[in-house]
């Protein structure tokens, strides 16, 4: 199963999100913090949740928001801090959003929508497995900052569409 996106429609290309994911890759290549599993986990979370936040905040505001999260998470891995702030902001603004997954497991082949908590729990498990208690403290702080600042940075909250039909 591969997470693809959330179900919130966006209007703008996610340029800042792409730059943040690429920056996480470059930082990992240069420093190797956390290993490839952590890199993929952070990139997926930034991609899935960041696109909607970038569209809701605007590019400049979203960049500042993510960089603040990265700065708070600096004690662990900056990309994880940015991801924690983005997750918290997305969950606060879009509590009814769903994550669209591409499933290749019979008989559920096709697109499925699951609550974002499924992806967030997987992300947290990876963070704890790689970073332990230090990771948890840094990510909790970055998530708290994301919750505290999301309403300051957001310009427009998108409407959550109805769920995909069930099988």
C-alpha positions in Angstrom: 0.0 0.0 0.0 1.3 3.4 -1.0 -0.1 6.7 0.4 -0.7 9.1 -2.5 -2.3 12.3 -1.3 -5.1 13.6 1.0 -8.6 14.1 -0.4 -8.6 17.9 -0.2 -8.5 19.5 -3.6 -5.8 22.1 -4.1 -5.5 25.0 -6.6 -1.8 25.7 -6.8 1.3 23.6 -7.6 3.1 22.6 -4.4 6.4 24.2 -5.2 7.5 24.8 -1.6 6.5 21.2 -0.6 8.7 19.9 -3.5 11.6 22.1 -2.3 11.2 20.9 1.3 11.2 17.3 0.2 14.2 17.9 -2.0 16.0 19.7 0.9 15.3 16.7 3.2 16.9 14.4 0.6 19.9 16.7 0.2 20.4 17.0 3.9 20.2 13.2 4.3 22.7 12.7 1.5 25.1 15.1 3.1 24.5 14.1 6.7 22.8 10.7 6.6 20.7 11.5 9.8 18.3 8.7 10.6 18.7 6.5 7.6 16.7 6.0 4.5 13.5 4.8 6.3 13.3 8.0 8.2 14.0 10.0 5.0 11.1 8.3 3.2 8.8 8.6 6.2 9.4 12.4 6.4 9.2 12.9 2.6 5.9 11.0 2.4 4.4 13.0 5.3 5.6 16.3 4.0 4.1 15.4 0.6 0.7 14.1 1.8 0.0 16.8 4.3 2.1 19.6 3.0 0.4 20.1 -0.3 -2.9 21.1 1.3 -1.2 23.3 3.9 0.8 25.1 1.3 -2.4 25.7 -0.7 -4.2 26.9 2.4 -1.4 29.2 3.7 0.2 30.4 0.5 3.8 29.6 -0.4 5.7 32.1 1.7 3.6 31.5 4.9 3.9 27.8 4.5 7.7 27.9 4.0 8.0 30.0 7.2 5.7 27.6 9.1 7.6 24.5 8.0 11.0 26.2 8.8 9.8 27.0 12.3 8.8 23.4 12.8 12.3 22.3 11.4 14.0 24.7 13.8 12.1 23.3 16.8 12.9 19.8 15.6 16.6 20.6 15.1 17.5 18.8 18.3 16.5 15.6 16.4 16.2 15.8 12.6 15.0 19.1 11.0 12.9 17.3 8.4 11.1 15.4 11.2 10.4 18.7 13.0 8.9 20.2 9.8 6.9 17.1 9.3 5.5 17.2 12.8 4.4 20.8 12.5 2.8 20.0 9.1 1.0 17.0 10.5 -0.3 18.9 13.5 -1.4 21.8 11.3 -3.1 19.6 8.8 -4.9 17.5 11.5 -6.1 20.7 13.2 -7.4 22.4 10.0 -8.8 19.2 8.3 -10.0 16.8 11.0 -12.3 15.0 8.5 -9.7 14.7 5.7 -8.7 11.2 4.5 -5.5 9.9 3.0 -5.9 8.2 -0.4 -3.8 5.0 -0.6 -3.0 2.9 -3.6 -3.6 -0.7 -2.6 -2.4 -3.8 -4.5 -3.6 -6.3 -1.9 -6.4 -8.5 -3.3 -9.4 -8.1 -3.1 -8.8 -4.4 -2.2 -6.9 -3.5 -5.4 -7.5 0.2 -6.2 -7.8 3.4 -4.2 -8.7 3.4 -0.6 -9.3 6.3 1.8 -8.2 5.9 5.4 -8.1 8.4 8.3 -4.8 10.3 8.4 -4.2 8.7 11.8 -3.1 5.5 10.0 -0.2 7.3 8.2 0.6 9.4 11.3 0.9 6.3 13.5 3.2 4.7 11.0 5.3 7.9 10.9 5.5 8.0 14.7 6.6 4.4 14.9 9.4 5.1 12.4 10.5 8.2 14.4 10.6 6.3 17.7 12.4 3.3 16.2 15.1 5.6 14.8 15.3 8.3 17.4 13.8 7.0 20.7 12.9 9.4 23.5 14.8 12.3 22.0 12.8 12.0 18.8 9.5 11.9 20.8 10.4 15.1 22.7 11.5 17.1 19.7 8.5 16.0 17.6 6.1 16.7 20.4 7.5 20.3 20.6 7.4 20.8 16.8 3.9 19.4 16.7 2.8 21.8 19.5 4.4 24.7 17.6 2.5 23.6 14.5 -0.8 23.6 16.5 -0.1 26.9 18.0 0.8 28.7 14.8 -1.4 27.1 12.1 -4.3 29.6 12.6 -1.9 32.5 12.4 -0.5 31.3 9.1 -3.6 29.9 7.3 -5.4 32.1 4.8 -8.1 29.8 3.7 -9.5 26.5 5.0 -10.5 24.2 2.2 -13.8 22.2 2.2 -13.4 18.5 3.0 -15.0 16.5 0.2 -17.1 13.4 0.8 -15.4 10.0 1.1 -14.8 7.7 -1.8 -17.5 5.0 -2.2 -16.7 1.9 -0.2 -16.2 -1.5 -2.0 
